[in-house]
């Protein structure tokens, strides 16, 4: 076992010690505690996602990863950036101070060297180094085939239809970014009360769109959110950003040895 792996195993032991790991809800709370600890103390650690993977394997959950690129680059003094989008000329202007441009270069270097395909960079309005009048900007890295379209068939095979009966879905989990208009959190498990096919998903307002799936796989789920209120929202069964669990799978997680 490597030194970082050994340190993370010891750290995880301390975090999950107060929780009862003999049932799924105890494991869920322990996993949420590990994620929260990583969010508060490890986001600047280049091995942060290794710790999250260790916790997921130990507790029997799907591993999550943080967007840690921004935290790995120190924001220099006098760094400013501004993105302006013209309504008339179909142009985008990116303006920055010397320090701001260097900060952006350092961020893009981190993105270039990242091996995690989920990594991307958020630069939000009024959050330094962005000005209050700037547009928001999100930066991604993709393979050449994303631009040329040469691998459309391969992309269609990347998201096969899940072999799951929607009526048997017992819980739902959001891996990355849940819809902003829902009082829910990433990584948590939510008890599903009802699931039914949504034929109007294309025109519905309460839907998380998934462009790589067929329309017939949209289902409307009713579940209890963080504020203890019932919410109904439409999700795609094959969206990799959403995990679905049957009651049997929840029980299997509860019975898995630590």
C-alpha angles and dihedrals in degrees: 000000000000121000095252091047091050091048092050092049090053092045091050090052090058094047098049097038094096093054130086105237096185093092136040097251091054090050090047092053091047091051092049089050091052091049092048091049090052091048092053102036113016108043090103092048112098088215094054094113090048088060091049090050090051090051092048092050092046095049099036102248135125110271119250129200132211126227093244101158095096092051093053093064119069113228107234124220115269092020112150133165132181130187116199123187118200116221093201109034099041090235136135120209120199113193128179146160118251089263092046093052090049090050090053091048091052091049092050090049089056090049092048092052097042116113093196109098090203094060119112138150129248121200109179132197115267092009110111129291088024118083123236091252096046125113117242116258132200121191124204136179119219138172120258091257089066088067100036097042090222093134102049092126091050090050091052089055092050092076107042120180111275115241096233136121107231090213090061095054108121102172139015131209131191113216103193126357119002118205110288093229093061124082092229136115135226118257095019124120117236124197112240114221099181140001124193135163115267112213092177097055092120092063100028119115096209099061135114103219123222112188097191095062137075119259094238090069095066113112132184112230128196115203142150113262131207092278090057092249125127116249132186119209137159122239134172116248092223099046105125090208090068125063122204124200131194121214089253091055091051090052091047090054090050092052096045114113118250 
